[in-house]
């Protein structure tokens, strides 16, 4: 019994010691090892060198793919200070946000190691603004026109009922060639670049939109069957679908020529007047491309010479033919010739003939569509020729 009482007293005493120890050291915190801490500090200032207070300096720490995001605020003097415990070769990147300034995105990263101190200042600047009106060619305001400007990718600005607009937050340094696009239904797209905006400046730009027509219709053959794959041009171009339908959006209004063409058909043109909007429907009828023009055959005679008693004389010729069909013709099928009214032979290459055996040579060509050329005739006895003449070309060896 006495032994149990002794153990109870001992345990109570030990517990009291632990409680007192905890009370004595409860207000003490242990600092991180200074050798693992890295420091980044500096100022956020504008282009005039003035401090920007209450700016948010966001930063990302990346170590072997593990990324954490944090931020600090600048004080009244535009200063910020970052202290982080890092592993060696930790990357840090920054973005600076401040009201009334363009967001600063520092795309380069810095490598941090424990014990390192970096001094880094950020220079930010005020955005540019473009304001103006959008009207049609008659001076009427165009409401709900959609406006985009280089560097402003997060939103599309629309004109109000009076055609007025204002695009703010333009980063003039993002691209030296700031451009604007104005887009509205039933109008031609307006584009202009090299606007010359300046830091913190406001540029006024009034835009006049040209009316646009949408052209649609169907392309068929002479029997009314749809022609798919036909090319239609009306200032813009389109290809017909399986049902022969086409649609060309945003073509300038007024007098215009619409053309339609397809393989195996003659090109067709329509003279039309286009009006604003989707009120322009024109069907096109294509006719079969019937080849009715015969080919053309030309000749070339290359003298065959001989020398007798020191004198050169011509004893015959190498006879060559060249047949061509029109650009969109069916193509040359055959070329034939005959000598002295004899049997017609297919021309397959140069033919040699000698005087005085050859008196008359005739030849002609036929195309794939069956069009036959009139006979070409050389009469060596009477010195006459009827036909399409000679062709020019490189010299040939006999």
Residue pairs with C-beta under 8 A, 6 or more apart in sequence:
32 85
33 85
34 115
35 114
35 115
36 85
36 86
36 87
36 114
36 115
37 83
37 84
37 85
37 86
37 114
37 115
38 83
38 84
38 85
38 86
38 90
38 112
38 113
38 114
38 115
38 116
38 117
38 118
39 81
39 82
39 83
39 116
39 117
39 118
40 59
40 81
40 82
40 84
40 92
40 110
40 112
40 117
40 118
40 120
41 79
41 80
41 81
41 82
41 117
41 118
41 119
41 120
42 79
42 80
42 119
42 120
42 121
42 122
43 51
43 74
43 77
43 78
43 79
43 80
43 121
43 122
44 51
44 52
44 55
44 57
44 74
44 78
44 80
44 96
44 98
44 121
44 122
44 124
45 51
45 52
45 78
45 121
45 122
45 123
45 124
46 52
46 101
46 123
46 124
46 125
46 126
47 123
47 125
47 199
50 78
51 74
51 76
51 77
51 78
51 79
52 74
52 78
52 98
52 101
52 124
53 74
53 75
53 76
53 77
53 78
54 73
54 74
54 98
54 99
55 73
55 74
55 78
55 80
55 96
55 97
55 98
55 101
55 122
55 124
56 71
56 72
56 73
56 96
56 97
56 98
57 71
57 72
57 73
57 74
57 80
57 82
57 94
57 96
57 122
58 69
58 70
58 71
58 94
58 95
58 96
58 97
59 69
59 70
59 71
59 72
59 82
59 92
59 93
59 94
59 95
60 67
60 68
60 69
60 70
60 92
60 93
60 94
61 67
61 68
61 70
61 84
61 86
61 90
61 91
61 92
61 112
62 90
62 91
62 92
62 93
62 109
63 86
63 87
63 89
63 90
63 91
70 82
70 84
72 80
72 81
72 82
73 80
74 80
84 112
85 114
86 112
86 113
86 114
87 114
88 113
88 114
89 111
89 112
89 113
90 111
90 112
90 113
91 109
91 110
91 111
91 112
92 109
92 110
92 111
92 112
93 106
93 107
93 108
93 109
93 110
94 104
94 106
94 120
94 122
95 103
95 104
95 105
95 106
96 103
96 104
96 106
96 122
96 124
97 103
97 104
98 124
100 126
101 124
101 125
101 126
101 127
102 124
102 125
102 126
102 127
102 169
102 171
102 173
103 171
104 122
104 123
104 124
106 122
110 118
110 120
112 118
125 173
125 199
125 200
126 199
126 200
127 168
127 169
127 170
127 171
127 172
127 200
128 170
128 171
128 172
128 178
128 197
128 198
128 199
128 200
128 201
128 202
128 203
129 166
129 167
129 168
129 170
129 201
129 202
129 203
130 149
130 166
130 167
130 170
130 180
130 195
130 197
130 202
130 203
130 204
130 205
131 164
131 165
131 166
131 167
131 202
131 203
131 204
131 205
132 164
132 165
132 204
132 205
132 206
132 207
133 141
133 159
133 162
133 163
133 164
133 165
133 206
133 207
134 141
134 142
134 145
134 147
134 159
134 163
134 165
134 182
134 184
134 206
134 207
134 209
135 141
135 142
135 163
135 206
135 207
135 208
135 209
136 142
136 187
136 208
136 209
136 211
137 208
137 209
137 210
137 211
141 159
141 161
141 162
141 163
141 164
142 159
142 163
142 184
142 187
142 209
143 158
143 159
143 160
143 161
143 162
143 163
144 158
144 159
144 184
145 158
145 159
145 163
145 165
145 182
145 183
145 184
145 187
145 207
145 209
146 156
146 157
146 158
146 182
146 183
146 184
147 156
147 157
147 158
147 159
147 165
147 167
147 180
147 181
147 182
147 183
148 156
148 157
148 180
148 181
148 183
149 157
149 167
149 170
149 178
149 179
149 180
149 181
150 170
150 174
150 175
150 177
150 178
150 179
150 180
151 170
151 171
151 172
151 174
151 175
151 178
152 167
152 169
152 170
152 171
157 165
157 166
157 167
158 165
159 165
167 180
170 178
170 197
172 178
172 197
172 198
172 199
173 199
177 193
177 194
178 193
178 194
178 195
178 196
178 197
179 191
179 192
179 193
179 194
179 195
180 190
180 191
180 192
180 193
180 195
180 205
180 207
181 189
181 190
181 191
182 189
182 190
182 191
182 207
182 209
183 189
183 190
184 209
186 211
186 212
186 214
186 276
186 277
186 278
187 209
187 210
187 211
187 212
187 250
188 209
188 210
188 211
188 212
188 250
188 252
189 250
190 207
190 209
192 205
195 203
195 205
196 203
197 203
210 252
210 253
211 252
211 253
211 276
212 249
212 250
212 251
212 252
212 253
212 276
213 250
213 251
213 252
213 253
213 274
213 275
213 276
213 277
213 279
213 280
214 247
214 248
214 249
214 250
214 251
214 277
214 278
214 280
215 234
215 236
215 247
215 248
215 251
215 258
215 274
215 280
215 281
215 282
216 245
216 246
216 247
216 248
216 278
216 280
216 281
216 282
217 232
217 245
217 246
217 281
217 282
217 283
217 284
218 226
218 240
218 243
218 244
218 245
218 246
218 283
218 284
219 226
219 227
219 230
219 232
219 240
219 244
219 246
219 260
219 262
219 283
219 284
219 285
219 286
220 226
220 227
220 244
220 283
220 284
220 285
220 286
221 227
221 265
221 285
221 286
221 287
221 288
222 285
222 286
222 287
222 288
225 244
226 240
226 242
226 243
226 244
226 245
227 240
227 244
227 262
227 265
227 286
228 240
228 241
228 242
228 243
228 244
229 239
229 240
229 262
229 263
230 239
230 240
230 244
230 246
230 260
230 261
230 262
230 265
230 284
230 286
231 237
231 238
231 239
231 260
231 261
231 262
232 238
232 239
232 240
232 246
232 248
232 258
232 259
232 260
232 284
233 258
233 259
234 248
234 251
234 256
234 257
234 258
234 259
234 272
234 274
235 248
235 251
235 252
235 256
236 248
236 249
236 250
236 251
237 248
238 246
238 247
238 248
239 246
240 246
251 274
252 274
253 274
253 275
253 276
254 273
254 274
255 271
255 272
255 273
255 274
256 271
256 272
256 273
256 274
257 269
257 270
257 271
257 272
258 269
258 270
258 272
258 282
258 284
259 267
259 268
259 269
259 270
260 267
260 268
260 270
260 284
260 286
261 267
261 268
261 286
262 286
264 288
264 289
265 286
265 287
265 288
265 289
266 286
266 287
266 288
266 289
268 284
268 285
268 286
268 287
270 282
270 284
272 280
272 282
274 280
289 328
290 369
291 325
291 326
291 328
291 329
291 330
291 367
291 368
291 369
291 371
292 369
292 371
293 325
293 326
293 329
293 371
294 365
294 366
294 367
294 371
294 372
294 373
294 374
295 323
295 324
295 325
295 326
295 329
295 332
295 365
295 366
295 367
295 371
295 373
296 323
296 324
296 325
296 365
296 373
296 388
297 321
297 322
297 323
297 335
297 363
297 364
297 365
297 373
297 376
297 387
297 388
298 321
298 322
298 323
298 387
298 388
298 389
298 390
298 391
299 319
299 320
299 321
299 322
299 363
299 376
299 378
299 387
299 389
299 390
299 391
300 319
300 320
300 321
300 322
300 390
300 391
300 393
301 317
301 318
301 319
301 320
301 390
302 317
302 318
302 320
302 395
302 396
302 398
303 314
303 316
303 317
304 314
304 315
304 316
304 317
304 318
304 352
304 354
304 398
305 312
305 313
305 314
305 315
306 312
306 313
306 315
307 313
314 355
315 354
315 355
316 352
316 353
316 354
316 355
316 358
317 352
317 353
318 350
318 351
318 352
318 396
318 398
319 337
319 350
319 351
319 352
319 353
319 361
320 350
320 351
320 396
321 335
321 337
321 347
321 363
322 391
322 393
323 332
323 335
323 365
324 332
325 331
325 332
325 367
329 367
329 369
330 367
330 368
330 369
330 371
331 367
331 368
332 365
332 366
332 367
332 368
333 365
333 366
333 367
333 368
334 346
334 365
334 366
335 346
335 347
335 363
335 364
335 365
336 344
336 345
336 346
336 347
336 363
336 364
336 365
336 366
337 344
337 345
337 347
337 351
337 361
337 362
337 363
338 344
338 345
338 361
338 362
338 363
339 353
339 358
339 360
339 361
340 358
340 359
340 360
341 360
341 362
347 363
350 396
352 398
353 361
355 380
358 380
359 379
359 380
359 381
360 377
360 378
360 379
360 380
360 381
361 377
361 378
361 380
362 375
362 376
362 377
362 378
363 375
363 376
363 387
364 372
364 373
364 374
364 375
364 376
365 372
365 373
366 372
366 373
373 388
374 387
375 386
375 387
376 385
376 386
376 387
376 388
377 384
377 385
377 386
377 387
378 385
378 387
379 385
